[in-house]
Structures are given as C-alpha cells and as structure tokens.
C-alpha cells in the first residue's frame, strides 16, 4: 500500500495542485473520506509527523481529504476538507466531482453540511455522514475513547499538540481510566 501526502499544505490551491500532479500514480479512486477536524482523522488512524520545522519540532498532523484507490493506495490532502462553505470544502467538491463520486449538485451539500463524510462509488448513499449539528455532543466522547486507546497503547510521537488535542475533548468529559495523571478533567484546562 502506498500513502502519498501533500505534506501539510495550508492553501487549498496547493493541495489541488498536488492532487493534479500526482493523480497518475493511482488507479481509480473508489473511496473518499473528508473531514473538518483533524481529530476525526486521527481517530480513524490517519496521521503523520509534520517535521517542516525540523524533527525536534515534530507534531502529529492529519489530512482532511483521503482518496483511496482500487488497490488500497491513499492520497492525503491537508487543505481540502468538509464541514463548511469555503475554499477548503470547495476544493474537496471539485475533486469529488472530477473523480466521479457524484454531480456538483449532489456533492456540494454533502461536503458543506457534514463534519465527517465517507463516500464509496459502489454505494448510492454515504457510508458515513456526520451532520455539522452534531458538533460537541456524545460523539466526541466515543471518539475520545477510541483515540486515547490508540494513543496509550501504540508507540507514537507524544507532543504538546497531541496533548492539547486530547485535553480539548477531556475538558468536557469525566476522568478516563488509564489516562496519565494531568490529562483529564480540570487539570487538562491548564495544559491547553
């Protein structure tokens, strides 16, 4: 399996350029996963270490749009996303339409109105579509549990950014069994 990432672009135009320049390396894209929050992508296990400022400053970053081809290869784009009406989601819409996931009229509301959107070409309906209205509810707790179980049980880069990501969820939840001290409840607010 190959994973090709644009390496942490801030501009949608750069992610679009990267997609166009590297499209020939992939087969037919059969699945697309678009996100608004980095946290949801990390929960799904897709993250990389951004070392643009040197390895000593490495911090977890994740794509906001993942395209998966018929061989399981993945293209990760960091400046195309979902969940609002703007240039990032506009880039996602352009890619999804051009890659044959639907028409512009079908894709636009799906991309702009969902925090998480998973499309497969062999399905008429989205595999997953989390409406923007669900921001900050119990779904965050389920995601936090999944994310923390991966964080504590797998070797990975533990950085201030990772801790801040966890503490954002933990401020709204009860202390979790197995979390290191200083990582939950009121204590996390001071760390954020």
C-alpha positions as CSV (number, residue, x, y, z in Angstrom):
1,X,0.0,0.0,0.0
2,X,1.3,3.5,-0.9
3,X,0.3,6.6,1.0
4,X,1.2,9.9,-0.7
5,X,0.7,13.1,1.2
6,X,1.0,16.8,0.3
7,X,3.0,17.2,3.5
8,X,0.9,19.8,5.3
9,X,-0.3,22.4,2.8
10,X,-2.1,25.5,4.2
11,X,-3.6,26.6,0.9
12,X,-6.3,24.7,-1.0
13,X,-4.8,25.6,-4.3
14,X,-1.6,23.8,-3.2
15,X,-3.5,20.7,-2.3
16,X,-5.3,20.8,-5.6
17,X,-2.1,21.2,-7.5
18,X,-0.5,18.3,-5.6
19,X,-3.6,16.1,-6.5
20,X,-3.4,17.1,-10.2
21,X,0.4,16.5,-10.4
22,X,0.2,13.1,-8.7
23,X,-3.1,11.7,-9.9
24,X,-1.4,9.5,-12.5
25,X,0.2,7.4,-9.6
26,X,-3.1,6.0,-8.6
27,X,-5.8,3.7,-10.0
28,X,-9.5,4.5,-9.9
29,X,-10.4,6.2,-6.6
30,X,-13.2,4.2,-5.1
31,X,-13.5,5.8,-1.6
32,X,-13.3,9.3,-0.4
33,X,-13.1,10.4,3.3
34,X,-13.5,14.2,4.0
35,X,-13.2,15.8,7.5
36,X,-13.4,19.2,9.1
37,X,-11.5,18.3,12.3
38,X,-8.0,16.9,12.4
39,X,-9.2,14.9,15.5
40,X,-11.7,12.8,13.5
41,X,-9.0,11.9,11.0
42,X,-6.6,10.9,13.8
43,X,-9.3,8.8,15.4
44,X,-9.5,7.0,12.1
45,X,-5.8,6.3,12.4
46,X,-4.5,8.6,9.7
47,X,-1.8,11.0,10.8
48,X,1.8,11.8,10.0
49,X,4.5,13.7,11.7
50,X,5.0,17.2,10.3
51,X,8.7,17.9,10.5
52,X,8.8,21.0,8.4
53,X,10.5,22.9,11.3
54,X,12.9,20.1,12.0
55,X,12.5,16.7,13.7
56,X,12.8,18.2,17.2
57,X,9.5,20.1,16.5
58,X,7.6,17.1,15.0
59,X,3.9,17.2,15.7
60,X,1.0,15.0,14.5
61,X,-0.9,16.3,11.5
62,X,-3.6,14.7,9.5
63,X,-5.1,15.0,6.1
64,X,-8.6,16.4,5.7
65,X,-9.3,14.6,2.5
66,X,-8.3,11.0,1.9
67,X,-8.8,9.4,-1.5
68,X,-8.4,5.6,-1.7
69,X,-7.9,3.8,-5.0
70,X,-8.9,0.3,-6.1
71,X,-5.6,-1.1,-4.9
72,X,-5.8,0.4,-1.4
73,X,-3.3,3.2,-2.1
74,X,-4.2,6.5,-0.4
75,X,-3.7,10.2,-1.4
76,X,-3.8,12.5,1.6
77,X,-4.6,16.2,1.1
78,X,-4.4,18.6,4.1
79,X,-6.1,21.7,2.8
80,X,-9.2,20.2,1.2
81,X,-11.9,19.5,3.8
82,X,-15.6,19.3,4.7
83,X,-18.0,20.9,7.1
84,X,-18.4,24.5,5.9
85,X,-18.9,26.5,2.8
86,X,-15.5,27.9,1.9
87,X,-12.4,27.3,-0.2
88,X,-11.3,24.1,1.6
89,X,-14.6,22.4,1.0
90,X,-14.7,23.9,-2.5
91,X,-11.5,22.1,-3.3
92,X,-13.0,18.8,-2.0
93,X,-16.1,19.3,-4.1
94,X,-14.0,19.9,-7.2
95,X,-12.0,16.7,-6.6
96,X,-15.0,14.5,-5.8
97,X,-16.9,15.6,-8.9
98,X,-13.9,15.2,-11.2
99,X,-13.2,11.8,-9.7
100,X,-16.8,10.6,-10.4
101,X,-18.3,10.5,-6.9
102,X,-21.3,12.4,-8.0
103,X,-22.5,15.6,-9.7
104,X,-21.8,19.1,-8.3
105,X,-25.4,19.3,-7.2
106,X,-25.1,16.0,-5.2
107,X,-21.7,16.6,-3.7
108,X,-22.0,20.3,-2.6
109,X,-24.5,19.8,0.3
110,X,-22.8,16.6,1.4
111,X,-19.4,18.3,1.7
112,X,-20.6,21.6,3.2
113,X,-23.1,20.1,5.7
114,X,-21.0,17.3,7.3
115,X,-18.1,17.1,9.7
116,X,-17.2,13.7,8.5
117,X,-18.1,12.3,5.1
118,X,-17.2,8.9,3.7
119,X,-18.3,8.1,0.2
120,X,-17.8,4.9,-1.8
121,X,-18.5,4.6,-5.6
122,X,-20.2,1.2,-5.1
123,X,-22.8,2.8,-2.7
124,X,-25.7,5.1,-3.6
125,X,-25.6,6.7,-0.1
126,X,-22.7,7.9,2.0
127,X,-21.1,5.2,4.2
128,X,-20.8,7.8,7.0
129,X,-22.1,11.3,7.1
130,X,-21.9,13.2,10.4
131,X,-24.0,16.4,10.2
132,X,-22.4,19.7,11.4
133,X,-25.2,20.0,14.0
134,X,-23.6,17.1,16.0
135,X,-20.5,19.1,16.9
136,X,-19.6,18.7,20.6
137,X,-22.0,16.0,21.8
138,X,-21.6,12.4,22.9
139,X,-19.9,11.6,19.6
140,X,-16.9,13.4,21.0
141,X,-16.7,11.0,23.9
142,X,-16.8,7.9,21.7
143,X,-14.1,9.4,19.5
144,X,-12.0,10.3,22.5
145,X,-12.2,6.8,23.9
146,X,-11.1,5.4,20.5
147,X,-8.3,8.0,20.2
148,X,-7.0,7.6,23.7
149,X,-6.9,3.8,23.4
150,X,-4.7,4.1,20.4
151,X,-2.6,6.9,21.9
152,X,-1.8,4.9,25.1
153,X,-1.3,1.5,23.5
154,X,0.8,2.4,20.4
155,X,4.2,3.9,20.2
156,X,3.9,7.3,18.7
157,X,5.1,10.9,19.0
158,X,3.8,12.4,22.2
159,X,3.9,16.1,21.8
160,X,2.2,19.2,23.2
161,X,-0.1,19.3,20.2
162,X,-1.3,15.7,20.8
163,X,-1.9,16.5,24.5
164,X,-3.8,19.7,23.6
165,X,-5.9,17.7,21.2
166,X,-6.8,15.2,23.9
167,X,-7.4,17.8,26.5
168,X,-9.9,19.7,24.3
169,X,-12.1,16.6,24.5
170,X,-11.3,15.8,28.1
171,X,-12.4,19.2,29.4
172,X,-15.9,18.1,28.5
173,X,-15.7,14.7,29.9
174,X,-15.1,12.7,33.1
175,X,-11.6,11.4,34.0
176,X,-10.8,8.4,32.0
177,X,-9.3,5.2,33.4
178,X,-5.9,4.6,32.0
179,X,-5.1,8.2,31.1
180,X,-1.9,9.6,32.6
181,X,-2.4,12.0,35.5
182,X,-2.7,15.6,34.4
183,X,-4.5,14.6,31.3
184,X,-8.1,14.8,32.3
185,X,-10.9,17.0,33.7
186,X,-9.9,20.4,35.2
187,X,-6.2,19.6,35.1
188,X,-6.3,19.5,31.3
189,X,-7.7,23.0,31.1
190,X,-4.5,24.4,32.4
191,X,-2.5,22.4,29.9
192,X,-4.4,23.5,26.9
